[in-house]
Structure formats: C-alpha cells, structure tokens
Amino acid sequence: MIEATLARGDEAKKQKMTSEPEVGTDTKDREDALLDEIAMRHKKVLIRRTGVIHGTLPWHDFRNAITWRRAVQIIFVLINAYIATAFYFWVRHFETNAAGAPPIRPEGVEGWLPIAGLMNLKYALTTGVMPEVHAPAMLLLAAFLLTALLLKKSFCSWLCPVGTLSEALWRTGKRVFKRSLYPPRWLDIPLRSLKYLLMAAFLYVVMAMPAAGIEAFMMTPYGLIADVKMLNFFRFIGITALITIAVLMLLSVVIPNFWCRYLCPYGALLGLLSLLSPTKIRRDPDACIDCGKCAKACPARLPVDVNRQIRSAECTACMSCVTSCPAQDALQLALPPKKIVAANGDTAQIAQRWRRCKLSGAMVAAMLALIVGGIIIGAYATGHWQTPVSDQVYRQLIPKAQMLGHP
C-alpha cells in the first residue's frame, strides 16, 4: 500500500517535471523547455538552429537579420539627417542672399518628393524622355518600387525614416506599458482601406494629367522649388498640422505602425507591387514545430504560423518572424523552394530544399544597397542626378517661397 502510494507520487512528480520547469529556473530555460514540450505535443522533432540561444539568435550573430535591419535603418536615418541639414543650409544661403558660391545641394532630398517623382515617372513613361526638373525624385521612386518587386515591402521596414520612427515609438510604448493595442478585425480592415483610398486619389490626379501638363507644372515657380516648399512646411508648421502629427505619434506609441498600417499611400502602392514579388516569407511544415513564436513576433499580426507562404501586402519583410523561429530551416525569406521530399527531422533533405533559395539579412541589406546605390550611380554617370536650375533662378524664387501658391 505504502509502496503503491510512493510510486504514484514519483510518477506525478515526473509528469510535473516534464510539463513544467522547476520553480526558480531561469525564464529562458523555461522557454527552451516549453519549446521541447510543444515539439513533443505535436509529435515533431525540434532541430534547433545552430547558434540559437534560448530560442533566438544573439544580436551579434552574423545571421541575425534584425541586427542587419537595425544597421541599415540607422545608416539611412543618418543619411537623411545629413541631407536635411545640408539642404537647410543650402536654402538659408539663398534666403539670406549670402555672398559667394552656395553650398552643394543634396539631390537626395528629392526622395521626399514622391508625388513629383510619380508625376515625372508618368511623364517619362508617356514621352520616353527623361524629365529635366526633379529627375532624382523619379529615379529614387523607381528604385523603391523595384525593391518592392524584388524584396517585398522592405523599403518600409529597412529604409523609410518614417517607418523607423514608427517602429521606435511602438516598441517604446510596448516597453513602457508592457503591451500594444490592436484594433478588432471589424475595425482594422476598414482602417487599412484608408491608405488605399489615399493612394487611389493621388494616382487618379497624376494619371489624369497629360505629359504636357506635368512638364508645365514642373517649370512653374512652385514646381521648381517644390523641395523648398516641403522643407518650409516643417519649418513654419501650422498648429493644425502640428496637432495632427502629434496625435499620429501618440497613436503610434500604443498601436504598432499606426501611420504605416492605416494611412501611408506610399506604403499602399509598395504593398500592391510586393504581391508580385517572388520573394516571400515561407514556412516549411516539415521543419516547423508549430510553436507560434513567428506569429507573435509579426508586427502586422499575419498568420505566419499557419500559412506556408505570406502573400499579404502588409508584409514588410522585416524578418522579425524569421529571427524568432527556433527551428532550423522552418521559416525564411526566400524564393520558392526546390521540390524535394523530406520528413520532419530529415535535416539534410530539408536543407537541400532551401539551398540557394533563402535570403539572409546580410543579403537583403546588400541587395537594397545595390538597387538604390546602383540607380544613383547610374544617374550620376548619365548626368541625370543634378537638377539643371541655375543659382540665379534660386536666388529669385527661394526668398519668396512662402508667397508662392500651388498653381
């Protein structure tokens, strides 16, 4: 009787030890134990990625895509900070009628003129002629559209300074409040449609303009210094615009990527183009243990743990899901895999299936640099990177930029 009771007690203790880690074990150790338990529950073999510590890669690991993305974000923010500073002093040179040669105008500022870029793209495609004014705006827009066709909506999560700020805000909010808010599905879907309505409105206006009308607009005083007008919007911002930006930033603290998800027409256009991209987040059911970590890590709340591939226009190729995955070759940003039969736990065949198909964070960073840098270098080489507006014209127009209205 006593022996039976002791046996039952030992069995209960063993079951408890397999289902729950001991009280006092480290949180990361409990996470590892939980992953093993999930794999056993789903009758899967967990083949951990090499170098993974407690379910994820260390930040300093060369293969950590998030580290590569953070590095690219920081570099692009610094580049834009330099461009903004240099452009401000360039404008001030003409506003103050300073003597001597003006500073060099940073042509990269035209990346902040997506509407001018879209208009010039329509003009170039219609006439077959490179526009004279704000050509860099068109070339940078073309580069970012190309990234969407090849690498999903990676511009939004890797390059866009507004996307970087938005991500910093919601991550800070989550760190402070310990959670983020997500609108219910019945509200989330109509809110997401707003950015497509804004995109459609811009496309309608631009597409309705004839090429001659676009050329005439670009040659107006307003068109020639559209970049200065854009800068002055922020320099002399009105109270209504300031309140609007403040509200959007506050909403971004509690709702991840509020502006990007619901209101950005640029992101909407890139998202639609990204549907044509051969590169997608792809899940291998034979390597996956169904732990659900990928879906929890996704800022867009996409069902990464259910679908074999993510076709959604909301996917920004941020690779948060890929980095969070503990299983070898279970999740990757990749081209379509090879048709090789494999079973769960067959690491050799699964690895062969994805060989030369998946992209690492380093490869995405290199491809973005190649696409954007290549177009800029090509524009330099062909003489299309500088806008051929004389300093004399700028001296006449910039001091009275605030008085110039939209034609």
TORKOL-4160 file (C-alpha; in steps of 0.2 Angstrom, whole numbers, padded with zeros to 4 digits, m for minus):
407
<pt num="1" X="0000" Y="0000" Z="0000"/>
<pt num="2" X="0014" Y="0012" Z="0005"/>
<pt num="3" X="0025" Y="0007" Z="m0010"/>
<pt num="4" X="0010" Y="0010" Z="m0022"/>
<pt num="5" X="0007" Y="0027" Z="m0014"/>
<pt num="6" X="0026" Y="0031" Z="m0016"/>
<pt num="7" X="0026" Y="0025" Z="m0034"/>
<pt num="8" X="0011" Y="0036" Z="m0038"/>
<pt num="9" X="0019" Y="0051" Z="m0030"/>
<pt num="10" X="0035" Y="0048" Z="m0040"/>
<pt num="11" X="0025" Y="0046" Z="m0056"/>
<pt num="12" X="0016" Y="0063" Z="m0053"/>
<pt num="13" X="0032" Y="0071" Z="m0049"/>
<pt num="14" X="0040" Y="0065" Z="m0065"/>
<pt num="15" X="0024" Y="0071" Z="m0075"/>
<pt num="16" X="0026" Y="0088" Z="m0067"/>
<pt num="17" X="0044" Y="0090" Z="m0071"/>
<pt num="18" X="0041" Y="0086" Z="m0089"/>
<pt num="19" X="0026" Y="0098" Z="m0090"/>
<pt num="20" X="0033" Y="0112" Z="m0080"/>
<pt num="21" X="0051" Y="0118" Z="m0077"/>
<pt num="22" X="0056" Y="0119" Z="m0059"/>
<pt num="23" X="0052" Y="0134" Z="m0049"/>
<pt num="24" X="0067" Y="0145" Z="m0049"/>
<pt num="25" X="0074" Y="0140" Z="m0066"/>
<pt num="26" X="0078" Y="0155" Z="m0077"/>
<pt num="27" X="0065" Y="0162" Z="m0089"/>
<pt num="28" X="0075" Y="0157" Z="m0104"/>
<pt num="29" X="0077" Y="0139" Z="m0098"/>
<pt num="30" X="0058" Y="0138" Z="m0096"/>
<pt num="31" X="0056" Y="0144" Z="m0114"/>
<pt num="32" X="0068" Y="0131" Z="m0120"/>
<pt num="33" X="0059" Y="0118" Z="m0110"/>
<pt num="34" X="0042" Y="0124" Z="m0117"/>
<pt num="35" X="0048" Y="0123" Z="m0135"/>
<pt num="36" X="0053" Y="0105" Z="m0132"/>
<pt num="37" X="0036" Y="0101" Z="m0124"/>
<pt num="38" X="0027" Y="0109" Z="m0139"/>
<pt num="39" X="0038" Y="0099" Z="m0151"/>
<pt num="40" X="0033" Y="0083" Z="m0142"/>
<pt num="41" X="0015" Y="0088" Z="m0141"/>
<pt num="42" X="0014" Y="0090" Z="m0160"/>
<pt num="43" X="0025" Y="0074" Z="m0162"/>
<pt num="44" X="0038" Y="0084" Z="m0171"/>
<pt num="45" X="0057" Y="0084" Z="m0169"/>
<pt num="46" X="0064" Y="0101" Z="m0165"/>
<pt num="47" X="0081" Y="0103" Z="m0174"/>
<pt num="48" X="0087" Y="0119" Z="m0166"/>
<pt num="49" X="0096" Y="0132" Z="m0177"/>
<pt num="50" X="0115" Y="0132" Z="m0174"/>
<pt num="51" X="0120" Y="0146" Z="m0163"/>
<pt num="52" X="0102" Y="0149" Z="m0156"/>
<pt num="53" X="0102" Y="0153" Z="m0138"/>
<pt num="54" X="0086" Y="0151" Z="m0129"/>
<pt num="55" X="0075" Y="0151" Z="m0145"/>
<pt num="56" X="0083" Y="0165" Z="m0154"/>
<pt num="57" X="0100" Y="0171" Z="m0162"/>
<pt num="58" X="0111" Y="0183" Z="m0152"/>
<pt num="59" X="0111" Y="0201" Z="m0158"/>
<pt num="60" X="0129" Y="0200" Z="m0163"/>
<pt num="61" X="0127" Y="0184" Z="m0173"/>
<pt num="62" X="0131" Y="0187" Z="m0191"/>
<pt num="63" X="0115" Y="0178" Z="m0196"/>
<pt num="64" X="0103" Y="0189" Z="m0186"/>
<pt num="65" X="0093" Y="0198" Z="m0198"/>
<pt num="66" X="0086" Y="0210" Z="m0186"/>
<pt num="67" X="0104" Y="0216" Z="m0182"/>
<pt num="68" X="0106" Y="0219" Z="m0201"/>
<pt num="69" X="0090" Y="0228" Z="m0202"/>
<pt num="70" X="0094" Y="0239" Z="m0187"/>
<pt num="71" X="0111" Y="0244" Z="m0195"/>
<pt num="72" X="0103" Y="0248" Z="m0212"/>
<pt num="73" X="0089" Y="0259" Z="m0203"/>
<pt num="74" X="0102" Y="0268" Z="m0193"/>
<pt num="75" X="0113" Y="0272" Z="m0208"/>
<pt num="76" X="0098" Y="0278" Z="m0218"/>
<pt num="77" X="0092" Y="0289" Z="m0204"/>
<pt num="78" X="0110" Y="0297" Z="m0203"/>
<pt num="79" X="0110" Y="0299" Z="m0222"/>
<pt num="80" X="0093" Y="0308" Z="m0221"/>
<pt num="81" X="0099" Y="0318" Z="m0206"/>
<pt num="82" X="0114" Y="0324" Z="m0216"/>
<pt num="83" X="0103" Y="0328" Z="m0232"/>
<pt num="84" X="0091" Y="0338" Z="m0221"/>
<pt num="85" X="0104" Y="0348" Z="m0213"/>
<pt num="86" X="0114" Y="0351" Z="m0229"/>
<pt num="87" X="0098" Y="0356" Z="m0238"/>
<pt num="88" X="0093" Y="0368" Z="m0224"/>
<pt num="89" X="0109" Y="0377" Z="m0225"/>
<pt num="90" X="0108" Y="0377" Z="m0244"/>
<pt num="91" X="0091" Y="0386" Z="m0243"/>
<pt num="92" X="0097" Y="0398" Z="m0230"/>
<pt num="93" X="0111" Y="0403" Z="m0242"/>
<pt num="94" X="0098" Y="0410" Z="m0254"/>
<pt num="95" X="0086" Y="0416" Z="m0241"/>
<pt num="96" X="0099" Y="0427" Z="m0233"/>
<pt num="97" X="0106" Y="0432" Z="m0250"/>
<pt num="98" X="0123" Y="0427" Z="m0244"/>
<pt num="99" X="0138" Y="0431" Z="m0255"/>
<pt num="100" X="0149" Y="0418" Z="m0263"/>
<pt num="101" X="0145" Y="0401" Z="m0270"/>
<pt num="102" X="0131" Y="0392" Z="m0262"/>
<pt num="103" X="0134" Y="0375" Z="m0253"/>
<pt num="104" X="0131" Y="0359" Z="m0263"/>
<pt num="105" X="0113" Y="0355" Z="m0265"/>
<pt num="106" X="0110" Y="0337" Z="m0258"/>
<pt num="107" X="0100" Y="0329" Z="m0273"/>
<pt num="108" X="0094" Y="0315" Z="m0261"/>
<pt num="109" X="0082" Y="0327" Z="m0254"/>
<pt num="110" X="0071" Y="0323" Z="m0269"/>
<pt num="111" X="0067" Y="0307" Z="m0261"/>
<pt num="112" X="0055" Y="0316" Z="m0250"/>
<pt num="113" X="0045" Y="0322" Z="m0266"/>
<pt num="114" X="0036" Y="0306" Z="m0270"/>
<pt num="115" X="0022" Y="0315" Z="m0279"/>
<pt num="116" X="0034" Y="0324" Z="m0290"/>
<pt num="117" X="0043" Y="0308" Z="m0293"/>
<pt num="118" X="0026" Y="0299" Z="m0298"/>
<pt num="119" X="0022" Y="0314" Z="m0310"/>
<pt num="120" X="0039" Y="0313" Z="m0318"/>
<pt num="121" X="0038" Y="0294" Z="m0319"/>
<pt num="122" X="0021" Y="0296" Z="m0329"/>
<pt num="123" X="0029" Y="0309" Z="m0340"/>
<pt num="124" X="0045" Y="0298" Z="m0344"/>
<pt num="125" X="0034" Y="0283" Z="m0347"/>
<pt num="126" X="0022" Y="0293" Z="m0359"/>
<pt num="127" X="0035" Y="0303" Z="m0368"/>
<pt num="128" X="0051" Y="0292" Z="m0367"/>
<pt num="129" X="0060" Y="0307" Z="m0362"/>
<pt num="130" X="0069" Y="0310" Z="m0345"/>
<pt num="131" X="0062" Y="0325" Z="m0336"/>
<pt num="132" X="0073" Y="0340" Z="m0333"/>
<pt num="133" X="0066" Y="0345" Z="m0316"/>
<pt num="134" X="0066" Y="0334" Z="m0301"/>
<pt num="135" X="0073" Y="0319" Z="m0311"/>
<pt num="136" X="0081" Y="0312" Z="m0295"/>
<pt num="137" X="0063" Y="0311" Z="m0287"/>
<pt num="138" X="0058" Y="0299" Z="m0301"/>
<pt num="139" X="0074" Y="0289" Z="m0300"/>
<pt num="140" X="0073" Y="0286" Z="m0281"/>
<pt num="141" X="0054" Y="0282" Z="m0283"/>
<pt num="142" X="0059" Y="0269" Z="m0296"/>
<pt num="143" X="0072" Y="0262" Z="m0285"/>
<pt num="144" X="0060" Y="0260" Z="m0271"/>
<pt num="145" X="0047" Y="0252" Z="m0282"/>
<pt num="146" X="0060" Y="0240" Z="m0288"/>
<pt num="147" X="0064" Y="0235" Z="m0270"/>
<pt num="148" X="0045" Y="0231" Z="m0268"/>
<pt num="149" X="0045" Y="0220" Z="m0284"/>
<pt num="150" X="0061" Y="0210" Z="m0278"/>
<pt num="151" X="0061" Y="0211" Z="m0259"/>
<pt num="152" X="0043" Y="0213" Z="m0254"/>
<pt num="153" X="0039" Y="0230" Z="m0245"/>
<pt num="154" X="0056" Y="0230" Z="m0237"/>
<pt num="155" X="0058" Y="0249" Z="m0240"/>
<pt num="156" X="0045" Y="0252" Z="m0226"/>
<pt num="157" X="0055" Y="0242" Z="m0213"/>
<pt num="158" X="0073" Y="0244" Z="m0219"/>
<pt num="159" X="0074" Y="0261" Z="m0227"/>
<pt num="160" X="0060" Y="0273" Z="m0223"/>
<pt num="161" X="0064" Y="0285" Z="m0209"/>
<pt num="162" X="0046" Y="0287" Z="m0205"/>
<pt num="163" X="0044" Y="0268" Z="m0203"/>
<pt num="164" X="0060" Y="0268" Z="m0192"/>
<pt num="165" X="0052" Y="0281" Z="m0181"/>
<pt num="166" X="0035" Y="0272" Z="m0181"/>
<pt num="167" X="0044" Y="0256" Z="m0175"/>
<pt num="168" X="0054" Y="0265" Z="m0162"/>
<pt num="169" X="0038" Y="0273" Z="m0155"/>
<pt num="170" X="0028" Y="0257" Z="m0153"/>
<pt num="171" X="0042" Y="0247" Z="m0146"/>
<pt num="172" X="0045" Y="0261" Z="m0133"/>
<pt num="173" X="0026" Y="0260" Z="m0129"/>
<pt num="174" X="0027" Y="0241" Z="m0128"/>
<pt num="175" X="0042" Y="0243" Z="m0116"/>
<pt num="176" X="0033" Y="0256" Z="m0105"/>
<pt num="177" X="0015" Y="0249" Z="m0105"/>
<pt num="178" X="0020" Y="0230" Z="m0107"/>
<pt num="179" X="0008" Y="0228" Z="m0121"/>
<pt num="180" X="0002" Y="0235" Z="m0138"/>
<pt num="181" X="m0016" Y="0238" Z="m0143"/>
<pt num="182" X="m0023" Y="0231" Z="m0159"/>
<pt num="183" X="m0040" Y="0236" Z="m0166"/>
<pt num="184" X="m0053" Y="0222" Z="m0168"/>
<pt num="185" X="m0054" Y="0215" Z="m0185"/>
<pt num="186" X="m0070" Y="0223" Z="m0189"/>
<pt num="187" X="m0062" Y="0240" Z="m0187"/>
<pt num="188" X="m0044" Y="0235" Z="m0193"/>
<pt num="189" X="m0050" Y="0231" Z="m0210"/>
<pt num="190" X="m0059" Y="0247" Z="m0214"/>
<pt num="191" X="m0045" Y="0257" Z="m0207"/>
<pt num="192" X="m0032" Y="0248" Z="m0218"/>
<pt num="193" X="m0043" Y="0253" Z="m0233"/>
<pt num="194" X="m0039" Y="0271" Z="m0230"/>
<pt num="195" X="m0022" Y="0271" Z="m0236"/>
<pt num="196" X="m0028" Y="0263" Z="m0252"/>
<pt num="197" X="m0041" Y="0277" Z="m0254"/>
<pt num="198" X="m0027" Y="0290" Z="m0252"/>
<pt num="199" X="m0016" Y="0280" Z="m0264"/>
<pt num="200" X="m0030" Y="0279" Z="m0277"/>
<pt num="201" X="m0034" Y="0298" Z="m0275"/>
<pt num="202" X="m0015" Y="0303" Z="m0279"/>
<pt num="203" X="m0014" Y="0290" Z="m0293"/>
<pt num="204" X="m0030" Y="0297" Z="m0301"/>
<pt num="205" X="m0024" Y="0315" Z="m0300"/>
<pt num="206" X="m0007" Y="0311" Z="m0308"/>
<pt num="207" X="m0014" Y="0299" Z="m0321"/>
<pt num="208" X="m0026" Y="0312" Z="m0327"/>
<pt num="209" X="m0013" Y="0324" Z="m0330"/>
<pt num="210" X="m0006" Y="0324" Z="m0348"/>
<pt num="211" X="0013" Y="0324" Z="m0351"/>
<pt num="212" X="0012" Y="0342" Z="m0357"/>
<pt num="213" X="0003" Y="0347" Z="m0341"/>
<pt num="214" X="0016" Y="0338" Z="m0330"/>
<pt num="215" X="0030" Y="0347" Z="m0339"/>
<pt num="216" X="0022" Y="0364" Z="m0337"/>
<pt num="217" X="0019" Y="0361" Z="m0319"/>
<pt num="218" X="0037" Y="0357" Z="m0315"/>
<pt num="219" X="0043" Y="0373" Z="m0324"/>
<pt num="220" X="0032" Y="0384" Z="m0313"/>
<pt num="221" X="0040" Y="0393" Z="m0299"/>
<pt num="222" X="0031" Y="0382" Z="m0287"/>
<pt num="223" X="0037" Y="0366" Z="m0296"/>
<pt num="224" X="0055" Y="0372" Z="m0297"/>
<pt num="225" X="0056" Y="0374" Z="m0278"/>
<pt num="226" X="0044" Y="0360" Z="m0273"/>
<pt num="227" X="0058" Y="0354" Z="m0262"/>
<pt num="228" X="0060" Y="0371" Z="m0253"/>
<pt num="229" X="0041" Y="0371" Z="m0250"/>
<pt num="230" X="0042" Y="0354" Z="m0242"/>
<pt num="231" X="0055" Y="0360" Z="m0230"/>
<pt num="232" X="0046" Y="0376" Z="m0226"/>
<pt num="233" X="0030" Y="0365" Z="m0222"/>
<pt num="234" X="0040" Y="0358" Z="m0207"/>
<pt num="235" X="0050" Y="0374" Z="m0203"/>
<pt num="236" X="0034" Y="0385" Z="m0202"/>
<pt num="237" X="0022" Y="0371" Z="m0197"/>
<pt num="238" X="0004" Y="0377" Z="m0193"/>
<pt num="239" X="m0005" Y="0372" Z="m0177"/>
<pt num="240" X="m0017" Y="0361" Z="m0186"/>
<pt num="241" X="m0003" Y="0351" Z="m0194"/>
<pt num="242" X="0007" Y="0350" Z="m0178"/>
<pt num="243" X="m0008" Y="0343" Z="m0168"/>
<pt num="244" X="m0011" Y="0331" Z="m0182"/>
<pt num="245" X="0007" Y="0324" Z="m0182"/>
<pt num="246" X="0007" Y="0324" Z="m0163"/>
<pt num="247" X="m0009" Y="0313" Z="m0162"/>
<pt num="248" X="m0002" Y="0301" Z="m0175"/>
<pt num="249" X="0014" Y="0299" Z="m0165"/>
<pt num="250" X="0004" Y="0296" Z="m0149"/>
<pt num="251" X="m0007" Y="0283" Z="m0158"/>
<pt num="252" X="0009" Y="0275" Z="m0164"/>
<pt num="253" X="0015" Y="0273" Z="m0146"/>
<pt num="254" X="0001" Y="0261" Z="m0142"/>
<pt num="255" X="m0004" Y="0254" Z="m0159"/>
<pt num="256" X="0010" Y="0247" Z="m0169"/>
<pt num="257" X="0014" Y="0256" Z="m0185"/>
<pt num="258" X="m0002" Y="0266" Z="m0185"/>
<pt num="259" X="0003" Y="0278" Z="m0199"/>
<pt num="260" X="0011" Y="0265" Z="m0210"/>
<pt num="261" X="m0003" Y="0252" Z="m0207"/>
<pt num="262" X="m0018" Y="0263" Z="m0210"/>
<pt num="263" X="m0014" Y="0280" Z="m0218"/>
<pt num="264" X="0003" Y="0279" Z="m0229"/>
<pt num="265" X="m0002" Y="0279" Z="m0248"/>
<pt num="266" X="0016" Y="0276" Z="m0252"/>
<pt num="267" X="0016" Y="0260" Z="m0242"/>
<pt num="268" X="0000" Y="0255" Z="m0250"/>
<pt num="269" X="0007" Y="0257" Z="m0268"/>
<pt num="270" X="0023" Y="0247" Z="m0262"/>
<pt num="271" X="0012" Y="0234" Z="m0254"/>
<pt num="272" X="0002" Y="0231" Z="m0270"/>
<pt num="273" X="0018" Y="0229" Z="m0280"/>
<pt num="274" X="0025" Y="0217" Z="m0267"/>
<pt num="275" X="0012" Y="0205" Z="m0271"/>
<pt num="276" X="0021" Y="0201" Z="m0287"/>
<pt num="277" X="0037" Y="0198" Z="m0278"/>
<pt num="278" X="0044" Y="0181" Z="m0280"/>
<pt num="279" X="0052" Y="0183" Z="m0263"/>
<pt num="280" X="0041" Y="0179" Z="m0248"/>
<pt num="281" X="0041" Y="0173" Z="m0230"/>
<pt num="282" X="0040" Y="0154" Z="m0232"/>
<pt num="283" X="0037" Y="0141" Z="m0219"/>
<pt num="284" X="0042" Y="0123" Z="m0220"/>
<pt num="285" X="0029" Y="0112" Z="m0212"/>
<pt num="286" X="0042" Y="0098" Z="m0211"/>
<pt num="287" X="0054" Y="0108" Z="m0200"/>
<pt num="288" X="0041" Y="0118" Z="m0191"/>
<pt num="289" X="0036" Y="0113" Z="m0173"/>
<pt num="290" X="0020" Y="0124" Z="m0173"/>
<pt num="291" X="0026" Y="0134" Z="m0158"/>
<pt num="292" X="0018" Y="0150" Z="m0164"/>
<pt num="293" X="0033" Y="0161" Z="m0160"/>
<pt num="294" X="0033" Y="0168" Z="m0178"/>
<pt num="295" X="0015" Y="0175" Z="m0177"/>
<pt num="296" X="0018" Y="0183" Z="m0160"/>
<pt num="297" X="0033" Y="0192" Z="m0167"/>
<pt num="298" X="0025" Y="0198" Z="m0183"/>
<pt num="299" X="0021" Y="0217" Z="m0181"/>
<pt num="300" X="0007" Y="0216" Z="m0194"/>
<pt num="301" X="m0001" Y="0201" Z="m0185"/>
<pt num="302" X="0000" Y="0190" Z="m0200"/>
<pt num="303" X="m0004" Y="0171" Z="m0198"/>
<pt num="304" X="0014" Y="0166" Z="m0201"/>
<pt num="305" X="0012" Y="0150" Z="m0191"/>
<pt num="306" X="m0002" Y="0144" Z="m0202"/>
<pt num="307" X="0002" Y="0148" Z="m0220"/>
<pt num="308" X="0015" Y="0140" Z="m0230"/>
<pt num="309" X="0019" Y="0157" Z="m0238"/>
<pt num="310" X="0014" Y="0175" Z="m0234"/>
<pt num="311" X="0006" Y="0184" Z="m0249"/>
<pt num="312" X="m0001" Y="0199" Z="m0239"/>
<pt num="313" X="0003" Y="0216" Z="m0244"/>
<pt num="314" X="0005" Y="0220" Z="m0226"/>
<pt num="315" X="0021" Y="0210" Z="m0225"/>
<pt num="316" X="0036" Y="0222" Z="m0224"/>
<pt num="317" X="0050" Y="0208" Z="m0225"/>
<pt num="318" X="0056" Y="0215" Z="m0208"/>
<pt num="319" X="0061" Y="0196" Z="m0204"/>
<pt num="320" X="0055" Y="0198" Z="m0186"/>
<pt num="321" X="0046" Y="0181" Z="m0188"/>
<pt num="322" X="0062" Y="0173" Z="m0196"/>
<pt num="323" X="0073" Y="0179" Z="m0182"/>
<pt num="324" X="0061" Y="0172" Z="m0168"/>
<pt num="325" X="0060" Y="0155" Z="m0176"/>
<pt num="326" X="0070" Y="0142" Z="m0166"/>
<pt num="327" X="0069" Y="0128" Z="m0179"/>
<pt num="328" X="0082" Y="0125" Z="m0192"/>
<pt num="329" X="0075" Y="0130" Z="m0210"/>
<pt num="330" X="0057" Y="0131" Z="m0203"/>
<pt num="331" X="0055" Y="0149" Z="m0208"/>
<pt num="332" X="0064" Y="0160" Z="m0221"/>
<pt num="333" X="0063" Y="0175" Z="m0233"/>
<pt num="334" X="0065" Y="0165" Z="m0249"/>
<pt num="335" X="0061" Y="0161" Z="m0267"/>
<pt num="336" X="0050" Y="0146" Z="m0270"/>
<pt num="337" X="0059" Y="0130" Z="m0263"/>
<pt num="338" X="0065" Y="0115" Z="m0273"/>
<pt num="339" X="0053" Y="0101" Z="m0274"/>
<pt num="340" X="0062" Y="0089" Z="m0263"/>
<pt num="341" X="0053" Y="0076" Z="m0252"/>
<pt num="342" X="0058" Y="0077" Z="m0234"/>
<pt num="343" X="0051" Y="0072" Z="m0217"/>
<pt num="344" X="0051" Y="0080" Z="m0201"/>
<pt num="345" X="0068" Y="0079" Z="m0193"/>
<pt num="346" X="0077" Y="0075" Z="m0210"/>
<pt num="347" X="0088" Y="0090" Z="m0209"/>
<pt num="348" X="0099" Y="0085" Z="m0224"/>
<pt num="349" X="0084" Y="0085" Z="m0236"/>
<pt num="350" X="0076" Y="0100" Z="m0229"/>
<pt num="351" X="0092" Y="0110" Z="m0230"/>
<pt num="352" X="0094" Y="0104" Z="m0248"/>
<pt num="353" X="0076" Y="0110" Z="m0252"/>
<pt num="354" X="0080" Y="0128" Z="m0247"/>
<pt num="355" X="0098" Y="0128" Z="m0253"/>
<pt num="356" X="0101" Y="0144" Z="m0264"/>
<pt num="357" X="0083" Y="0149" Z="m0261"/>
<pt num="358" X="0083" Y="0159" Z="m0244"/>
<pt num="359" X="0089" Y="0176" Z="m0241"/>
<pt num="360" X="0099" Y="0181" Z="m0226"/>
<pt num="361" X="0098" Y="0198" Z="m0218"/>
<pt num="362" X="0115" Y="0202" Z="m0225"/>
<pt num="363" X="0109" Y="0198" Z="m0242"/>
<pt num="364" X="0094" Y="0209" Z="m0241"/>
<pt num="365" X="0105" Y="0223" Z="m0235"/>
<pt num="366" X="0117" Y="0221" Z="m0249"/>
<pt num="367" X="0103" Y="0220" Z="m0262"/>
<pt num="368" X="0095" Y="0236" Z="m0256"/>
<pt num="369" X="0112" Y="0245" Z="m0257"/>
<pt num="370" X="0114" Y="0238" Z="m0274"/>
<pt num="371" X="0097" Y="0243" Z="m0280"/>
<pt num="372" X="0097" Y="0261" Z="m0273"/>
<pt num="373" X="0115" Y="0264" Z="m0275"/>
<pt num="374" X="0116" Y="0257" Z="m0292"/>
<pt num="375" X="0102" Y="0269" Z="m0298"/>
<pt num="376" X="0110" Y="0284" Z="m0290"/>
<pt num="377" X="0127" Y="0280" Z="m0298"/>
<pt num="378" X="0119" Y="0277" Z="m0315"/>
<pt num="379" X="0110" Y="0293" Z="m0313"/>
<pt num="380" X="0127" Y="0302" Z="m0309"/>
<pt num="381" X="0136" Y="0294" Z="m0324"/>
<pt num="382" X="0122" Y="0299" Z="m0336"/>
<pt num="383" X="0121" Y="0317" Z="m0329"/>
<pt num="384" X="0103" Y="0315" Z="m0323"/>
<pt num="385" X="0106" Y="0317" Z="m0304"/>
<pt num="386" X="0108" Y="0336" Z="m0304"/>
<pt num="387" X="0093" Y="0347" Z="m0307"/>
<pt num="388" X="0098" Y="0360" Z="m0320"/>
<pt num="389" X="0091" Y="0375" Z="m0312"/>
<pt num="390" X="0103" Y="0390" Z="m0311"/>
<pt num="391" X="0108" Y="0398" Z="m0294"/>
<pt num="392" X="0101" Y="0414" Z="m0302"/>
<pt num="393" X="0084" Y="0406" Z="m0303"/>
<pt num="394" X="0085" Y="0400" Z="m0285"/>
<pt num="395" X="0090" Y="0417" Z="m0279"/>
<pt num="396" X="0074" Y="0424" Z="m0286"/>
<pt num="397" X="0062" Y="0411" Z="m0280"/>
<pt num="398" X="0068" Y="0404" Z="m0263"/>
<pt num="399" X="0067" Y="0421" Z="m0254"/>
<pt num="400" X="0048" Y="0422" Z="m0258"/>
<pt num="401" X="0045" Y="0404" Z="m0257"/>
<pt num="402" X="0031" Y="0407" Z="m0244"/>
<pt num="403" X="0022" Y="0418" Z="m0255"/>
<pt num="404" X="0021" Y="0405" Z="m0269"/>
<pt num="405" X="0005" Y="0396" Z="m0270"/>
<pt num="406" X="0001" Y="0379" Z="m0279"/>
<pt num="407" X="m0004" Y="0383" Z="m0297"/>
